[in-house]
Amino acid sequence: MKLLFVLFYVIVIGLVEIKFRGKYQKALLIMTCIVLTFLIGYRDRWPDEGVYIEAFRRVPNLWGFSFNLQPFGYVEKGYYLLASIVKTIYADSRFYLLVMGALSMFLLYKSLQKYCIIPLIGLCDYIARFLLNRDFTQMRSSLAILLVVLALKYVQEKKIWHYFAVIFVAYQIHHLALIAVPFYFLCMVKFKKWHIVAGIILAMVLSQTIAGFISGTVDQYSTDLNYATYTQGTYVSKALGLLNPMIYFQIFILLMFTFSDKELKRKSAYYEILRTGYFYSTLILIFFCNYTALSGRTSTVFASLEMFILPMITMTWQRKNRIIYYLGIGFVFFYFFAVKYDDAMRMIHSGMTQIGGVQ
């Protein structure tokens, strides 16, 4: 799988730099999303797969469905309803996994086409950074997050009720979508470069000075998100705090994106929204850095915007020097994919049910 990822990335860079017609790049994007759908649907013994299959086995079809029923393995009844609809069409667990994977891949395709300057590179980032933890494991979060991402156009268009309607639907699929509620109002602020730098520094200071209060606050107010458990036990003892390299990875990308604003604003109408979203994600990652899963699982919603940001940064490099940039992000992509894939394989072999500690 790791070698296949490297080969795919090399093919992508070749298509992009040789400047094959857009229709060929679009065809590869569609074909890859279809292949990923089948890989998601026919995976075997991956973390959480058994929970989703058992939940599907227990859900009634639409004729017997009721919102008073308690889903097995998760609490979101909107996703339970989706399972019921699928079961009414065809009561087969593999068909169920295929349909859920297809929904996510369709939303991914639409998002890349909408916001990404070079969709194939954005797809490589998604595969490396997010695919294994979401679509192969936490399928609910994948679907909910991609709905939130697709709704960004309504923030740009200042269609508040359209935006919150999509967030409401996403919330029924995974309560993590609640993180997207403040984002609409955050986008009303016109952040300058010094705001972003100061925000990063302030978040670092606050993460250390009020860390003792975070656990109690989360325990008190996170019942709906079910995050209280992430402020206890190994989620705290194994936390790296400000030594977490992911913090500096996101800061580096954010600052590179921020200080290229003059050029990039001309490339995409969504520049400001993408930067604000990634800034929001980075602040969350830093602020909760003393809690491994809490920081990762709350920041990951808008960390997803990285798949649009990295391809856009490509435009700031002269073509003759772009190979350096491609090699750099290619190495990063391979590292993330390899680590996540190896972690998943270890958990499959040990019979564990979750991937933890990473976004």
Secondary structure, 3 states (H helix, E strand, C coil): CHHHHHHHHHHHHHHHHCCCCHHHHHHHHHHHHHHHHHHHHCCCCCCCHHHHHHHHHHCCCHHHCCCCCCCCCCCCHHHHHHHHHHHHHCCCHHHHHHHHHHHHHHHHHHHHHHHCCCHHHHHHHHHHHHHHHHCCCCHHHHHHHHHHHHCHHHHHCCCHHHHHHHHHHHHHHCHHHHHHCCHHHHCCCCCCHHHHHHHHHHHHHHHHHCHHHHHHHHHHHCCCCCCHHHHCCHHHHCCCHHHCHHHHHHHHHHHHHHCCHHHHCCCCCCHHHHHHHHHHHHHHHHHCCCCHHHHHHHHHHHHCCHHHHHHHHHHHCCHHHHHHHHHHHHHHHHHHHHHHHHHHHHHHHHCCCCCCCCC
